[in-house]
């Protein structure tokens, strides 16, 4: 019996089966049938406008063909002309043997090869081809599928192999329940496979693609629905702030008024923390929208209730910044049990991998004893030796930097299953939230607190030295006014690759190296913090300024010292990599210059400029670039300069990135499993699939009534997939 697990080696010639396995990892019938065509060729091709070096696959008719003896060597060559009915193309075979009997005038075939030029005319020299009479085998198809290359097999050989296998399959297991297919007017899986691999018309292809898009969305939403159902079934301890406790004391001393959004989200968190089921919520917000204050109020709530809160940050710089920010906001409330501390206070501990043994021992004792109600740290929090007295809340900052195993390791340290709050400063379009964070409830902060000044963004071409000079003069002018500035570079030293410290979840756009995507090198090397620091030190306009250097390779104590000096105003201009991208809060900084700005993604630039203008004074962000104004990179930078709406920029950013990057697949070295579904384009399909998936899980949580569907979902959720489904 032929099934999707049947080895191809039993069905195909040994050569083809071996090539499919070695070149594309296709071993079974199911593997081959999921090897989708990349495009289709109709029987009417266009041979006009071909350029040398272009690889072409064309359906054409032989117009003329003649064989002639070669002058300088033995044998005969075949010169033919093929036509699409409007345009002609020369075809040459330097050995006519085996071709002259096939390529006769009137014969139609599929021709594939790289276009070259002879006598200033395009031609195909010794192309691969197959005649349509052979290809059709009596079955006429108006569309011919074209697949990715498989070793040195001709494209029609691949097509024939797929067709041969598909012809042996009478039916295919259908993971979408029949009632769902009927309600959504979807093809069966076997009909969808036929529509993709052996279509007669474009409507057949589109109907098949629609079915397969829905299947991808449905399986993805089932994964998320089951995870949400599993979370809802967990029993934990509700946590409520006590009257007159830490939360009330903190609220009484906040020197500003919370925004309406902060109040609304805080009320939601308070209600969910009080429930006997774990909170599992995503908090997203604009740069500077006040997420940290909202998270701190949630942490104080669980401390009031006798528990502890842990804040997990992706870098030591960010963890240290969070620790300083929280202790500064709490004042004596963060000095519980210490001389001069509040009688109702707690302690805020910092745990990082680079602490001394003595510091680490003291911190671990405070955490284990419960004296530290709030613990801020990096991956060091995940280690087995870190024990909590009663971990009640886990706050994960910048979730895309952590895998599901890391987060669950921290959750497992609670006496009771802890509540979870995930924070991200990267705004997430609705469809992405439904597909990436679909197992979390979502809260959004859109408005900025009162007093946040606007940030003016300009794009400066580096080939205009007078404009570059004005940028340095702007920094000097701001420093004279008592302000500070950043200069951000994409790499540390001249020998380093670009983007070493960029967020892994945001790969530089494909065109980010200027014209490099077209096979050309950038006009000049990318800037590094080391070379730029030397350059700025020798710039007359910046004479007398106190310069600082910050990057990820500095020892931890040096990084902390630099950030401390900058925060105290002892450094006027900080030259840094993107370690300052998220969470760094120096209200006195008003100017940022981003070197090689085209090397950064849209959302990353938005995050970077959010480091200035945080103290009430207007901010300025200068994006320096060597990219041409009319290039995709230039247009992207102008878009950043035009708007400060992070949600609009996030959508733009995602439209320019691969689907695998959006879902986080690139970080795992695997291709995305979404072949047909595009999360920004198919919102209606995602919503329908979400409705069906959640209804099905509510009625049948274990999917016991749908064994094939359950097997498909279980196969999808291995450890790596579960990790990237929750990353943004």
C-alpha positions in Angstrom: 0.0 0.0 0.0 1.3 3.4 -1.0 1.5 5.9 1.9 3.3 9.2 2.5 6.0 7.2 4.4 6.7 5.0 1.4 10.4 5.5 0.4 10.9 7.1 -3.0 13.6 4.5 -3.7 10.8 2.0 -4.2 9.1 4.1 -6.8 11.7 6.0 -8.8 14.8 5.1 -10.7 17.8 4.8 -8.4 19.6 7.9 -9.9 16.6 10.2 -9.3 15.8 8.8 -5.9 19.4 9.3 -4.8 19.5 12.9 -6.1 16.2 13.8 -4.3 17.6 12.4 -1.0 21.1 13.9 -1.2 20.3 17.3 -2.7 16.9 18.2 -1.1 16.5 15.7 1.7 13.4 14.2 0.0 13.2 10.5 1.0 9.5 9.6 1.2 6.4 10.1 -0.9 5.2 12.8 1.6 8.5 14.6 1.3 8.3 14.8 -2.5 4.6 15.8 -2.6 5.5 18.7 -0.2 8.2 19.8 -2.6 6.1 22.7 -4.0 6.6 24.3 -7.4 8.2 27.7 -7.2 6.5 28.9 -10.3 4.6 27.8 -13.5 5.2 28.1 -17.2 2.3 28.3 -19.6 2.5 26.7 -23.0 2.8 30.2 -24.4 6.2 31.6 -23.4 7.7 35.0 -24.1 11.2 34.9 -25.6 11.5 38.7 -25.8 13.8 40.8 -23.5 16.2 38.0 -22.6 19.6 39.2 -21.2 22.9 37.3 -21.1 23.4 35.4 -17.9 19.7 34.9 -17.4 18.5 31.3 -16.8 15.4 30.7 -18.8 12.9 27.9 -19.0 10.6 28.3 -22.0 8.0 26.5 -23.9 8.7 27.1 -27.7 8.3 25.6 -31.1 11.3 24.7 -33.4 11.1 27.2 -36.3 14.2 26.1 -38.3 16.9 23.6 -37.8 20.0 22.8 -39.8 23.1 20.7 -39.4 26.5 21.8 -40.7 30.0 20.5 -40.6 32.4 22.4 -38.3 35.5 23.9 -39.9 38.2 23.5 -37.2 37.2 20.1 -35.7 35.5 16.9 -36.6 31.8 16.5 -36.3 28.7 18.5 -37.1 26.8 21.1 -35.1 23.1 21.8 -35.0 21.8 25.4 -35.3 18.1 25.9 -34.6 15.7 28.7 -34.1 12.9 28.4 -31.6 10.0 30.7 -31.4 7.1 31.7 -29.1 5.2 32.9 -32.1 6.4 36.5 -31.7 10.1 36.4 -30.7 12.8 34.0 -32.0 15.8 32.6 -30.1 18.9 30.8 -31.5 19.8 27.4 -30.1 23.1 25.8 -30.8 24.4 22.3 -30.2 28.1 21.8 -30.9 27.4 18.1 -31.4 24.4 17.4 -33.5 24.4 13.7 -32.6 21.1 12.7 -30.8 19.4 16.1 -31.5 18.9 16.4 -35.2 16.3 13.6 -35.3 14.3 15.3 -32.5 14.6 19.1 -33.2 12.7 19.3 -36.4 10.6 22.3 -37.6 7.2 22.2 -35.9 8.4 20.2 -32.8 7.4 21.8 -29.5 9.3 21.4 -26.3 10.5 22.9 -23.0 14.0 24.4 -23.3 16.1 25.4 -20.3 19.5 27.0 -20.2 21.6 30.1 -19.5 21.3 32.9 -22.1 24.6 33.8 -23.8 25.3 36.2 -26.7 26.6 35.5 -30.2 26.9 38.1 -32.9 25.1 40.5 -30.5 22.1 38.3 -30.4 20.9 36.2 -27.4 21.1 32.4 -27.8 21.0 29.2 -25.8 24.1 27.0 -26.2 23.5 23.3 -25.7 20.4 23.8 -23.5 18.5 21.0 -21.9 15.1 20.2 -23.4 12.3 17.8 -23.6 9.7 17.5 -26.3 6.1 18.1 -25.1 4.9 14.9 -26.8 7.2 13.0 -24.5 6.4 15.2 -21.5 2.7 15.0 -21.8 2.4 11.2 -22.4 -1.0 11.8 -23.8 -2.1 14.2 -21.1 -2.3 17.9 -22.1 -1.6 20.4 -19.3 -1.8 24.2 -19.9 0.6 24.9 -17.0 3.9 23.3 -16.4 5.3 23.4 -12.8 8.9 24.5 -12.3 10.7 23.3 -9.2 13.9 24.2 -7.4 16.9 22.5 -9.0 17.7 19.0 -7.8 21.4 18.3 -8.5 21.9 18.0 -12.3 18.4 16.7 -13.0 16.6 18.6 -15.6 13.5 20.5 -14.4 11.2 18.3 -16.4 12.7 15.2 -14.9 11.8 16.6 -11.5 8.3 17.3 -12.8 7.9 13.9 -14.2 9.0 12.2 -11.0 6.5 14.2 -9.0 3.8 13.4 -11.5 4.7 9.7 -11.5 4.4 9.5 -7.7 1.2 11.5 -7.5 -0.4 9.3 -10.1 0.1 6.3 -7.8 -1.6 8.1 -4.9 -5.4 7.6 -4.7 -5.9 9.5 -1.5 -4.0 11.5 1.1 -4.7 11.8 4.8 -6.6 15.0 5.4 -5.7 16.8 8.7 -8.5 19.3 8.3 -11.8 17.9 9.6 -14.5 17.4 7.0 -16.9 19.8 8.7 -14.3 22.5 8.6 -13.5 21.9 4.9 -17.2 22.2 4.1 -17.7 25.4 6.1 -14.7 27.1 4.6 -15.2 25.7 1.1 -11.7 24.0 1.0 -10.4 21.3 -1.4 -9.5 17.9 0.0 -5.8 17.4 0.5 -5.5 15.0 -2.5 -7.3 17.5 -4.8 -5.0 20.3 -3.5 -1.9 18.2 -4.2 -3.2 17.6 -7.8 -4.0 21.3 -8.2 -0.5 22.3 -7.1 1.5 19.7 -9.0 -0.6 19.0 -12.1 -2.9 22.0 -12.7 -4.9 22.6 -15.9 -5.4 26.3 -15.2 -4.6 29.1 -12.8 -7.9 28.9 -10.9 -6.9 25.3 -10.0 -3.5 26.5 -8.7 -5.2 29.3 -6.6 -7.8 27.0 -5.1 -5.0 24.6 -4.1 -2.9 27.3 -2.6 -5.8 28.6 -0.6 -6.4 25.2 0.8 -2.7 24.8 1.7 -2.6 28.3 3.2 -5.5 27.5 5.4 -3.9 24.2 6.5 -0.7 26.0 7.6 -2.7 28.6 9.5 -5.0 25.9 11.1 -2.1 23.7 12.3 -0.3 26.8 13.7 -3.4 28.0 15.5 -4.0 24.5 16.9 -0.5 24.5 18.4 -1.2 27.8 20.1 -4.7 26.9 21.2 -3.5 23.7 22.9 -0.7 25.6 24.7 -3.2 28.2 25.9 -5.6 25.4 27.0 -2.7 23.7 28.9 -1.9 26.9 30.7 -5.5 27.6 31.6 -5.7 24.1 33.2 -2.8 24.9 35.6 -3.7 25.8 39.2 -1.5 28.3 41.0 -1.8 30.8 43.9 -3.5 34.1 43.3 -1.6 37.2 44.4 -3.2 40.4 45.6 -1.5 43.6 46.9 -2.2 44.3 50.6 -3.6 47.7 51.6 -0.9 50.0 52.8 1.8 47.8 51.3 4.6 48.4 48.8 2.3 49.1 45.9 0.4 51.8 47.7 3.6 53.3 49.0 5.1 53.3 45.5 2.0 54.8 43.9 2.0 57.6 46.5 5.5 58.7 45.5 5.5 58.4 41.7 6.4 61.9 40.5 4.2 61.7 37.4 0.7 60.7 36.5 0.2 57.3 34.8 -1.3 57.4 31.3 -4.8 56.1 30.8 -3.2 53.1 29.0 -0.9 52.4 31.9 -3.8 52.4 34.3 -5.9 50.1 32.1 -3.1 47.6 31.6 -2.2 47.7 35.3 -5.8 47.0 36.3 -5.8 44.0 33.9 -2.6 42.6 35.4 -3.9 43.1 39.0 -7.0 41.1 38.1 -5.1 38.3 36.4 -2.5 38.0 39.2 -5.4 37.5 41.7 -6.7 34.5 39.8 -5.8 30.9 40.7 -4.6 30.2 37.1 -1.3 31.6 35.9 -1.3 34.9 34.0 0.2 34.5 30.6 0.3 37.9 29.0 2.3 39.9 26.4 2.8 43.6 27.1 3.9 45.5 24.0 4.4 49.2 23.7 6.0 52.1 21.9 9.5 53.1 22.8 9.2 55.1 26.0 5.5 54.2 26.6 6.2 53.2 30.3 6.2 49.4 30.2 8.7 49.2 33.0 6.5 51.1 35.4 3.6 48.8 34.6 5.8 45.7 35.1 7.1 47.1 38.4 3.6 47.7 39.8 2.9 44.0 39.0 6.1 42.9 40.7 5.2 45.0 43.8 1.8 43.3 43.8 3.3 39.8 44.2 5.8 41.0 46.8 3.0 42.5 48.8 1.3 39.1 48.6 4.4 37.4 50.1 6.0 36.2 46.8 9.0 37.2 44.7 9.3 38.5 41.1 12.1 37.8 38.7 12.9 40.0 35.7 14.9 38.3 33.0 16.9 40.5 30.7 18.9 39.5 27.6 22.1 41.4 28.3 24.1 42.5 31.3 23.9 46.1 30.2 20.1 45.9 30.1 19.9 43.9 33.4 22.1 46.5 35.1 20.0 49.3 33.7 16.8 47.7 34.9 18.3 47.2 38.4 19.4 50.8 38.6 16.0 52.1 37.2 13.9 50.0 39.7 16.1 50.9 42.7 16.0 54.6 41.8 12.2 54.5 41.4 11.7 52.7 44.7 14.2 54.6 46.8 14.1 53.4 50.4 11.4 50.9 49.4 14.3 48.9 47.8 16.3 48.8 51.1 14.2 46.5 53.2 16.0 45.4 56.3 18.9 47.9 55.8 19.7 50.9 57.8 17.6 53.8 56.6 15.4 51.5 54.5 11.6 51.5 54.7 10.0 49.3 57.3 7.7 47.8 54.6 10.4 47.7 51.9 12.0 44.8 50.1 15.4 44.3 48.4 16.1 44.4 44.7 18.9 41.9 43.8 21.0 41.8 40.6 22.4 38.5 39.4 24.7 38.3 36.4 27.3 35.8 35.2 30.3 38.1 35.8 29.7 38.9 39.4 32.4 38.0 41.9 32.0 34.9 44.0 31.3 36.9 47.1 28.7 39.1 45.4 27.0 36.1 43.9 26.9 34.3 47.2 25.3 37.2 49.0 22.7 37.6 46.2 21.9 33.9 46.2 21.3 34.0 49.9 19.0 37.0 49.6 17.0 35.3 46.8 16.8 31.9 48.6 15.7 33.5 51.9 13.1 35.7 50.3 14.7 39.0 51.5 15.1 40.0 47.9 11.5 40.4 46.7 12.6 41.5 43.2 15.5 39.8 41.4 16.9 41.2 38.1 19.2 39.1 36.1 20.4 37.6 32.8 20.7 33.9 31.9 22.4 33.5 35.3 18.9 33.3 36.8 18.3 30.1 35.0 21.1 28.1 36.6 20.3 25.2 39.0 22.0 26.9 42.0 19.5 29.8 41.9 16.7 29.0 44.4 13.8 31.2 45.1 11.8 31.2 48.4 8.5 31.7 46.5 8.7 32.8 42.9 5.3 34.3 42.0 5.9 36.3 38.8 8.4 36.0 35.9 8.8 39.1 33.7 10.7 38.4 30.5 12.0 41.5 28.7 12.5 41.2 25.0 11.1 37.7 24.6 12.7 37.1 21.2 16.1 36.8 22.9 15.1 33.7 24.9 14.0 30.2 23.9 11.0 28.4 25.4 13.3 26.1 27.4 15.0 29.0 29.1 11.7 30.6 30.1 10.3 27.3 31.3 13.5 26.7 33.4 12.7 29.9 35.3 9.0 29.1 35.6 10.0 25.8 37.1 11.7 27.5 40.1 8.4 28.5 41.7 6.7 26.7 44.6 3.5 27.4 42.7 3.4 27.8 38.9 4.4 31.5 38.5 2.5 34.1 36.5 4.3 35.3 33.4 4.5 38.7 31.8 6.4 39.0 28.5 7.5 42.5 27.4 8.5 43.7 24.0 9.4 47.2 22.8 8.9 46.2 19.2 5.3 46.9 18.2 3.6 43.8 16.7 1.0 44.0 13.9 -2.2 42.1 14.8 -1.7 39.2 12.4 1.8 38.6 13.7 0.5 38.7 17.3 -2.0 36.0 16.3 0.6 33.8 14.8 3.7 34.4 16.9 2.2 35.2 20.3 -1.1 33.5 19.8 -1.0 31.6 23.1 -0.6 34.8 25.1 -3.2 37.4 25.9 -2.0 40.8 24.6 -2.0 44.3 26.1 -0.7 47.3 24.2 0.6 50.7 25.4 0.3 53.2 22.6 0.4 56.6 24.2 3.5 58.3 25.5 3.7 59.7 29.1 3.4 63.5 29.4 6.6 65.3 29.0 8.1 63.1 26.3 9.5 65.5 23.7 9.3 64.8 19.9 12.3 63.4 18.1 13.4 64.9 14.8 15.0 62.4 12.4 17.1 63.3 9.4 18.9 61.2 6.7 22.4 62.4 5.9 24.4 61.2 2.9 28.0 60.5 3.8 29.2 61.8 0.5 28.1 65.3 1.6 31.0 66.3 3.9 29.5 69.6 4.8 26.3 67.9 6.0 28.4 65.4 8.0 30.2 68.3 9.6 26.9 69.9 10.6 26.0 66.7 12.4 29.2 67.0 14.6 28.4 70.7 15.1 24.9 69.7 16.3 26.4 67.4 18.9 28.9 70.1 20.1 26.0 72.6 20.4 23.9 70.2 22.5 26.9 69.5 24.8 27.4 73.2 25.3 23.7 73.3 26.4 24.5 70.6 29.0 23.2 67.7 27.0 24.8 64.4 25.9 24.9 62.3 22.7 25.3 58.8 21.2 27.1 57.7 18.0 26.1 54.1 17.1 28.2 51.9 14.8 27.4 48.4 13.3 30.6 46.8 14.4 33.3 46.9 17.1 36.6 46.8 15.2 37.5 47.1 11.5 38.2 43.4 11.3 34.8 42.4 12.7 31.7 41.4 10.7 28.8 43.9 10.8 25.9 43.4 13.1 27.7 41.4 15.8 25.5 42.8 18.5 22.3 43.3 16.5 19.3 41.5 17.8 19.3 38.0 16.3 15.6 38.3 15.6 16.1 41.2 13.3 18.5 40.2 10.5 19.7 43.2 8.4 17.5 43.6 5.4 18.7 41.9 2.2 19.6 45.2 0.6 21.3 46.6 3.7 24.8 46.5 2.3 24.0 49.0 -0.4 24.4 47.3 -3.7 26.0 44.2 -2.3 22.8 42.3 -2.9 23.5 42.7 -6.6 27.0 41.2 -6.3 28.8 44.4 -5.8 30.8 45.4 -2.8 29.8 48.4 -0.7 31.6 51.6 -1.6 33.6 51.6 1.6 34.1 49.5 4.7 31.5 49.8 7.4 32.2 52.0 10.4 33.4 50.5 13.7 33.3 52.0 17.2 37.1 51.9 17.5 37.8 53.7 14.2 34.9 56.2 14.7 36.1 57.0 18.3 39.6 57.9 16.9 38.0 60.0 14.1 35.8 61.9 16.4 38.6 62.6 18.8 40.5 64.3 15.9 37.4 66.3 14.8 37.9 70.0 15.5 34.2 70.6 16.1 34.2 68.1 19.0 37.4 69.3 20.6 37.2 69.3 24.4 34.3 66.8 24.5 34.6 63.9 26.9 34.3 60.7 24.8 33.3 57.2 25.9 33.4 53.8 24.3 30.9 50.9 24.9 30.6 47.5 23.2 29.8 44.0 24.1 33.3 42.7 24.4 34.3 45.1 27.2 34.6 43.4 30.6 31.4 43.6 32.6 32.8 46.0 35.2 34.0 48.3 32.4 30.6 48.3 30.7 29.0 49.1 34.0 31.5 51.9 34.7 31.0 53.5 31.3 27.2 53.4 31.6 27.4 54.8 35.1 29.7 57.6 34.0 27.4 58.4 31.1 24.4 58.4 33.3 26.1 60.8 35.7 27.0 63.2 32.9 30.7 62.5 33.1 30.8 61.4 29.4 29.5 63.9 26.8 29.6 61.6 23.7 29.2 57.8 23.9 30.4 55.8 20.9 28.6 52.5 21.1 27.4 49.4 19.3 23.7 48.4 19.6 24.2 47.3 23.2 22.3 50.5 24.1 19.4 49.6 21.8 16.8 48.7 24.4 16.2 49.8 28.0 19.1 52.2 28.4 17.6 55.3 29.9 19.7 58.5 30.2 17.2 61.4 30.2 19.9 64.0 29.5 20.8 62.4 26.1 19.3 64.4 23.2 21.3 63.5 20.1 22.0 60.2 18.3 24.0 59.7 15.1 23.7 56.2 13.6 26.6 55.3 11.2 25.8 53.0 8.3 22.1 53.4 9.1 21.2 51.3 6.1 22.7 48.3 7.9 19.9 48.3 10.4 16.3 47.2 10.2 13.4 49.7 10.5 12.3 48.6 14.0 15.9 48.6 15.2 16.4 52.2 14.1 13.2 53.1 15.8 14.4 51.4 19.0 17.8 53.2 18.8 16.4 56.7 18.4 14.1 56.0 21.4 17.2 56.4 23.6 17.2 60.2 23.1 14.6 62.8 24.0 13.6 61.0 27.2 14.1 63.9 29.6 11.7 66.5 28.3 14.2 68.2 25.9 13.6 67.7 22.1 15.6 64.8 20.6 17.5 64.6 17.3 18.3 61.4 15.4 20.7 61.6 12.4 20.9 58.6 10.1 24.1 58.6 8.2 24.3 56.4 5.1 26.1 55.8 1.8 23.0 54.2 0.3 21.6 55.9 -2.8 18.4 57.9 -2.0 16.4 56.0 -4.6 17.6 52.5 -3.4 15.4 50.3 -1.2 17.7 51.1 1.7 17.3 54.9 1.1 13.6 54.6 0.9 13.5 52.6 4.1 15.5 55.3 5.9 13.2 58.0 4.6 10.3 56.1 6.0 11.9 56.0 9.4 12.5 59.8 9.2 8.9 60.5 8.2 7.1 58.9 11.1 7.5 58.0 14.8 4.6 55.6 14.7 6.3 52.4 15.8 3.3 50.2 14.7 3.4 51.6 11.2 7.2 51.1 11.1 6.9 47.6 12.4 4.6 46.6 9.6 6.9 48.2 7.1 9.8 46.3 8.6 8.0 43.0 8.4 7.0 43.5 4.8 10.7 43.8 3.9 11.8 40.7 5.8 11.4 37.0 5.0 8.6 35.0 6.6 11.1 32.9 8.4 12.6 35.9 10.1 9.2 37.0 11.3 8.5 33.7 13.0 12.1 33.3 14.2 13.0 30.3 12.1 16.2 31.9 10.9 17.7 31.7 14.4 17.3 27.9 14.3 19.0 27.4 11.0 15.9 26.0 9.4 13.5 27.2 6.8 10.1 28.5 7.8 7.3 25.9 7.7 5.0 28.5 6.1 5.2 28.0 2.4 1.9 29.5 1.3 0.7 31.6 4.3 2.0 35.2 4.7 1.1 36.6 8.0 0.8 40.2 6.8 -1.3 39.4 3.7 -3.7 36.7 4.8 -5.4 38.1 7.9 -8.8 36.7 6.9 -7.4 33.2 6.6 -5.6 33.5 10.0 -8.7 34.7 11.7 -10.9 31.9 10.3 -8.3 29.3 11.1 -7.9 30.7 14.6 -11.7 30.5 15.2 -11.9 26.9 14.0 -8.8 25.8 15.9 -9.8 27.3 19.2 -13.3 25.9 18.9 -12.0 22.5 18.1 -9.6 22.5 21.1 -12.4 23.7 23.4 -14.5 20.7 22.3 -11.7 18.2 22.1 -8.6 19.4 24.0 -6.5 16.3 23.4 -7.8 16.0 19.8 -8.6 12.3 20.5 -11.4 12.4 18.0 -9.0 13.5 15.3 -5.9 11.2 15.4 -4.4 12.3 12.1 -4.7 15.9 13.1 -3.2 15.3 16.5 -0.3 13.5 14.9 0.3 16.5 12.6 0.2 18.9 15.5 2.5 16.8 17.6 5.0 16.4 14.8 5.1 20.2 14.4 5.8 20.9 18.0 9.3 19.7 18.6 11.5 21.6 21.0 12.9 24.0 18.4 9.6 24.7 16.8 8.0 25.4 20.1 10.7 27.9 20.9 10.4 29.9 17.7 6.6 29.9 17.7 6.8 32.1 20.8 9.4 34.5 19.5 8.8 37.8 17.8 
